[in-house]
Amino acid sequence: MPELPELNPMVHGKLRLALLSLLAGVETAEFTWLRTKTGATDGNLGAQLMKLEEAGYVAMKKKFVQRKPQTIYRLTEKGRTALSEYIAALKTLLGGAM
């Protein structure tokens, strides 16, 4: 039996995978947009984005728009690579089932 690839645990989490997938399809995204798309709570979303940021998979920028704070996220090259590798590993695991 061939050795099965391991799935990157940083990407494998349900919310983190959703966030990386959403960010892969846009140039940047506001925190509020990500919250709406995922249905996550502010606390959980913030915690998962922080983990992705610490891993170097996303970059964050804070700014003010009309005196209101705005947090913008983008997928980094490292994050794009991690997501691509995760998808490739998943395809290998699924084999002919896809």
C-alpha positions as CSV (number, residue, x, y, z in Angstrom):
1,M,0.0,0.0,0.0
2,P,1.5,3.4,-0.9
3,E,2.2,5.9,1.8
4,L,-0.7,8.3,2.2
5,P,0.0,12.0,2.3
6,E,-0.7,13.9,5.5
7,L,-3.1,16.8,5.5
8,N,-1.7,20.0,6.8
9,P,-3.4,20.5,10.2
10,M,-3.2,24.3,9.9
11,V,-5.3,24.1,6.7
12,H,-7.4,21.1,7.6
13,G,-9.5,22.9,10.2
14,K,-13.0,23.6,8.9
15,L,-13.0,27.4,9.4
16,R,-9.4,27.8,8.4
17,L,-10.0,25.9,5.2
18,A,-13.0,28.0,4.5
19,L,-11.1,31.2,5.1
20,L,-8.2,30.2,2.9
21,S,-10.6,29.1,0.1
22,L,-12.5,32.4,0.3
23,L,-9.3,34.5,0.3
24,A,-8.0,32.5,-2.7
25,G,-10.8,33.9,-4.8
26,V,-10.4,37.6,-3.9
27,E,-7.5,40.1,-3.8
28,T,-8.5,41.2,-0.3
29,A,-11.4,40.8,2.1
30,E,-12.7,42.7,5.1
31,F,-13.2,41.0,8.4
32,T,-17.0,41.6,8.2
33,W,-17.2,40.0,4.8
34,L,-15.4,36.9,6.0
35,R,-17.7,36.8,9.1
36,T,-20.8,37.0,6.9
37,K,-19.5,34.3,4.4
38,T,-18.5,31.8,7.2
39,G,-21.1,32.5,9.8
40,A,-18.4,32.5,12.4
41,T,-18.5,34.5,15.6
42,D,-16.2,37.5,15.9
43,G,-14.1,35.7,18.5
44,N,-13.7,32.4,16.6
45,L,-13.1,34.2,13.3
46,G,-10.4,36.4,14.9
47,A,-8.7,33.5,16.6
48,Q,-8.5,31.4,13.4
49,L,-7.3,34.4,11.3
50,M,-4.6,35.0,13.9
51,K,-3.5,31.4,13.7
52,L,-3.3,31.7,9.9
53,E,-1.4,35.0,10.2
54,E,1.1,33.5,12.6
55,A,1.6,30.6,10.2
56,G,2.3,33.2,7.4
57,Y,-0.7,32.1,5.4
58,V,-2.6,35.4,5.5
59,A,-1.6,39.0,6.0
60,M,-3.6,41.6,7.8
61,K,-3.8,45.3,7.5
62,K,-5.8,47.7,9.8
63,K,-7.0,51.1,8.7
64,F,-9.7,53.6,9.4
65,V,-12.5,54.5,7.0
66,Q,-14.5,57.5,8.2
67,R,-13.2,57.0,11.7
68,K,-14.3,53.4,11.8
69,P,-11.7,50.6,12.1
70,Q,-11.4,48.3,9.1
71,T,-9.4,45.1,9.1
72,I,-8.4,43.7,5.7
73,Y,-7.0,40.2,5.0
74,R,-5.2,38.8,2.0
75,L,-3.8,35.4,1.2
76,T,0.0,35.3,1.0
77,E,2.0,33.2,-1.4
78,K,2.9,30.8,1.4
79,G,-0.9,30.5,2.1
80,R,-1.7,29.9,-1.5
81,T,1.0,27.2,-1.7
82,A,-0.3,25.5,1.5
83,L,-3.8,25.5,0.1
84,S,-2.6,24.0,-3.2
85,E,-0.6,21.4,-1.5
86,Y,-3.5,20.5,0.8
87,I,-5.8,20.1,-2.2
88,A,-3.3,17.9,-4.0
89,A,-2.9,15.7,-0.9
90,L,-6.7,15.4,-0.6
91,K,-6.9,14.4,-4.2
92,T,-4.3,11.7,-3.6
93,L,-6.2,10.5,-0.5
94,L,-9.4,10.3,-2.4
95,G,-7.7,8.6,-5.4
96,G,-10.3,7.3,-7.9
97,A,-13.2,8.3,-5.7
98,M,-13.2,11.7,-7.3
